[in-house]
Amino acid sequence: MHWKQEYGKPITRKALNKPVYSTKAIKQVSTRQQRLLADYAAQRKVFLKNRPVCEAALTNCTFVATDLHHVRGRGEYLLDERYFLPLCRNCHTWINEHPAAAIEKGFCISRLSKTI
């Protein structure tokens, strides 16, 4: 723009120094997702209390379930207990590091498959 704005008003120094963007920080997690995660935390605690033993029993298994694995992935299945699998940290790490073998052994369901 030139010396005058669109409607003929002169541009002032104050107007030029104004930021053209919002200074308000963007939330890291939306309000909706915060509610879902709070529900998940409560559900996870009850689930692991009811099923305290690791169900994978792979190499170096501690047999104490501390993690909750989502067989079908989180996303839309975050609160769906049909796809929860209680695991120890060692087994959960192995499953995450060996996705093809985990699918073969039935610890994961491919996100591309349409079967439930």
N, C-alpha and C positions, 0 to 999 in steps of 0.2 A: 504494500500500500504506500501511498504517497503521504504528503503532509496532512491530508485530511482523510478521515475515515469515510465510510460509505455514505453517511448522511450529512456530511459537511462539517462535523465537529472536529476541532483540531485534536491531534494526538498529544497527550501530555506525557511528561517524563514518568509520572506515577503509573500511568496505564502501560507504558512500555516495560516497566520493572515488575509488573504483576506476573506471577507464574501462570502458564496456560494449562496447567494440569492440577489435579487435586493433590493436596498434600496428605490426605487421609490414607493410611496404610491399608493394603488389601489383606483381608483375612486369610490366614493359612488354611483354615478348615471352615467350610460353610456351617451355618447354624443347623441345617438339616443333617449334615454329616456328623456334627458333634453329637446330636441326639442319637443317631444310629450307632456311633461308637460307644456311647454311654450304655445303650441297651446291650450291645455286644459284650462289653466288659462284664456286665452283670450276668448275662447268659453264659459266658465263658467260665466264670467262676463256679457257677452251679454245675455246669457240665463236667468240669474237671474234678469237682468234688464227688460227683456220682460215678465217674469212670477214671479212677486215679492211676491205672496201669497203662503203660505204653502198649499200643496194639500193633506196632510194627515189629518189634523185637529183632532188629537188624544187628549187625556187628557193633560191638561197643555199646550196646543198649544198657541204660541204667534202670529200666523197668518202671521208673517213676514219671508219670505224665506231667510235664510242666508246660507244654506247648499245645496249642490247638491248631491242627492243620486243616485247611479247607481243601478237600479232595477235588472240588469242582472250581476252585478259585474263589476269591472274595466277591467283589462286585455285587451283582444281584443276589448272590447266595450267602452274603455276609451273616445273616441270621438264620439260615436254614440248617437245622441240626442233622438233617439226613446226610449232609456232606461234611460233618465234623469228624475228625479223627484225633483222639488224644495220643500224643507222642512225647517221648523224652527229647531233650535238646539234640542229642547225638543223632537219633533217627531222623529228626526233622531236618537237620543240616544235610544228612545224606540224601534225603528225598529231594531237597532243593538243588543239590549239586549234581544229581543224576536223574533228570526229568524223564528220559526215555526208559530207563530201567524202572523208575517209579510207576510209570504208566503200565508197563508190562506186569509188574507185581500187583497192580490194582490199588496203589496208594494215591494215584492221581487219575483224573478223567480229563482227557484232552478237551480244551475249551472249544475246539472246532467241532467236536462230535455233537450230534443233535439228540442222542439218546439220554434219557434221564436216569 
